[in-house]
Amino acid sequence: MSRPFNRVFGWTLDHRWLTLLLLSLMSGIAFLGYYSPSTIRSLFESAPEQVSKSESERPKEIEQSPDVEAIELAKAEVVLVIDSEDFFTKESSQGLRKVVEAIESLDYIDDVLWMDSAPPLNLFGLREPILPKPSASERQFDLAKERALNHPLIGGQFLSEDGKTTLLMLSINWLFVERDEDVMDGLKAVSQNAVEDLPGVDFSFLVTGRVPMYLTFYKANQTNRIKYQAIGYTMVLLMAIILFRGIRAVLIVSIAPILGVFWSLGVIRFFDFANNPFNDVVLPVMLSLVGLTDGVHLMVEIRRQRAAGLSEKEAARAGIHKVGLACALTSLTTAIGFGSLSLAHHEIVREFGWSCVMGVILTFFAVITSIPLACSTWLGGKIHHGHEKGIIDRNLHHISGVIDFVLRWPKVIGTIGILLTILLASISLTLSPDEKQITSLPTGSEASRALLHMDKAFGGLEQGRIDINWSEKVNSKSPAVLEVVGKVTEVLENEDLIGTPVSISKLVDALPGEGEVADRVSLIELLPPPLKRAFFTPEQRHATVQFRVQDLGIARYSPVFERVKVQLAQLKAEYPEFVFKMSGSAVWRWENLYQIVVDLATSLGSASIIILIVLGISYRSLRLGLISIVPNMFPLAVTGAALALTGHTLEVVSVCAFTVCLGIAVDDTIHFLTRYLEEGRTARTSHDAIRKAFIGTGTALIMTTLVLDVGFATVLFSDMRDQQIFGAMAGITITAALFGDLVFLPALLSMFGVAPKRDQNSSASDKTI
């Protein structure tokens, strides 16, 4: 493999102007991705087909439902959370109405749903406001508060049980929204201005909901992308200056990651992968580090060849010959690790995986062309200056005792490595999957604070439901329908983590009168149509029970939903004509929670097998591929055990981090094995080959580990919890990978490795003599 590789990339040094033209062309394509990605994207989009259906092919119209707009609690795009000591006072009621009037006057507000707009619950359908007029007596306010809390659509939905928090659910007309801030800070400012001159009104406001949460998430990503990339690149540059002690070497090494990141972020825009939380912050930092680590290996070798007396061009060619193939293998295995994420079921994870694959390939191409090209010019004339002053080169002899100790006790250390990896992997298997909405929001942001407040005041922001359908044998006006709905509601009410379920049975139960709810089915017709049809559509033989879910982590709800599911199955056995189905985003996440584990197993398993095959083919030795398993699995086991022992769970970000870390951890193993085989051609014994591989790669391995650790450490300062976890996992994995490759790998090579050819030849000569 090395000869074709050397010939192809050695060609770039013989035709430097063509190589420079190719690099410019790649940069131009990436530039197009930044400013007009649709130009390229449109070339691959097929025109929509015009399909004309005959009258006989058109679907028949289904039975029309009454033209009534049902109340939808989950329809609101923005939720305004208002806190006060008591809303049922003269001052507070006036202030609340002022806030609603101010918000309704905004062009971009389509609808405001709040407790005073809830339909009345009386047998005559007379409109009576929930919130009395300011002129009402204190007694009237107290009675109104009691009625509001007892109203099934208000208590626990628009008004908290303690009466101190109320919600305004807003629908947005996006045609009139000029800035994203209008639906967040703008709404809050309008609300505060509405009550600032009213004496005795002490309201506090928080804005949350689908839109504010997304905008908070998006804004944080945009800010972090610039901020932490700048911090990361600065730290990496400082590290390179300290390690190389030569400004020219630093500048040349920096070219590759800069090009790799620029190309990658431009190209992924052609695939519409840009708006992804991991692509925004993690991808550019990661690619810059991957490019820098390969560049460090290449630069260390080129500097060594220049110090040995070779010319600029020949030193660059020798660098490609010595470590180019190893860099290609590391990029290939890293791309395989990232590519396995494309098998995940989460769209964000899949997009991140494909973006990483493209980025790693482009970054490797930048490394293997730009660095040798720059080194072969006048820039490479003095790159070896400071070579002897490198901190690691000067101090590598201090840790050379490590390899002597390892080779003195290879069986003991190798056995410890195998057993320790198995033990840590066993601890890692105790990780349980989980997912929270708040983890995708910046820590301390208004959206996250509102989410926590909603958990305490209303039992959660997120809504779930149980859909109930019945067969044609059951009359929709039958008492059995109301009886079944009531039992389903009771099942939910018995669960502490389920927040305030609402159903048609609770609405009927709230109407004046006595007797069992099932016997009062005729009262359904007396309910206001918008209220009734929110939970009951008789012509479709369908009813629904809605409930709230806190953002405690979906794993906390696993036993809750399991119990509900069992009781629904029991109801199905008791009422065979009825069908029950749990739905909603929270239920969907619970049902697919195991998929996080499946995605991780699929990603790691497929990546590990393919990497093993690639290494076996590349080194023409299945034995070396098997030997590499322990040093490659050890860092992942360390990270997994660290997560388990610190009480963390397995989340989507963990799946990404584990797979990415596998791709990066393999890099050090490949460089060590490549040098081991190279040294084996001239070494007298296998121990000599291992020792020379340790000395030959030790500098680059330690340098790349330091650079990677510093780079990923910058992500720890992000205000996004997922990004912090990713950075921490990457740092632990990379550090553990260095230990595995400098301690356990030499021991395993001594125990199970193939003896160098010279050993075999010497043995044959001895026998002949």
Protein Blocks (a to p, Z undefined) as FASTA:
>chain_A
ZZmmmmmmmmmmmmmmlmmmmmmmmmmmmmmmmmommlmmmmmpccdddddddfklpccd
dddddddddddfklpmbdcddddfblcbfklmmmmmmmmmmmmmpmklmbdcdfklpccd
dfklpacdfbdcfkbcfklmmmmmmmmmmpmklnoplpcfkopaccddddddfklmmbfk
lmmmmmmmmmmmmmmmpghiacddddedjklmmmmmmmmmmmmmmmmmmmmmmmmmmmmm
mmnopaklmmmmmmmmmmmmmmmmmmmmmnopmbcfklmmmmmmmmmmmmmmmmmmmmmm
mmmmmmnopafklmmmmmmmmmmmmmmmmmmmmmmmmmmmmmpmbfklmmmmmmmmmmmm
mmmmmmmmmmmmmmmmmklmmmmgoklmpmklmmmmmmmmmmmmmmmmmmlmmmmmmmmm
mmmmmmmmmpccdddfklmpcehiaklmmmmmmmmmnopabdcdddddddfklcfkbfkl
mmmmmmmmmmmmmpmklghiadfklmmmmpgcedjfklmmmmmmmpcfklmmmmocfkno
paddddddddebjklmmmmmmmmmmmmmmmmmmmmmbccddedjklmmmmmmmmmmmmmm
mmmmmmmmmmmmmmmmmnopaklmmmmmmmmmmmmmmmmmmmmmnopacdfklmmmmmmm
mmmmmmmmmmmmmmmmmmmmmmmbfklmmmmmmmmmmmmmmmmmmmmmmmmmmmmmpcbf
klmmmmmmmmmmmmmmmmmmmmmmmmmmmmmmccdfklmmmmmmmmmZZ
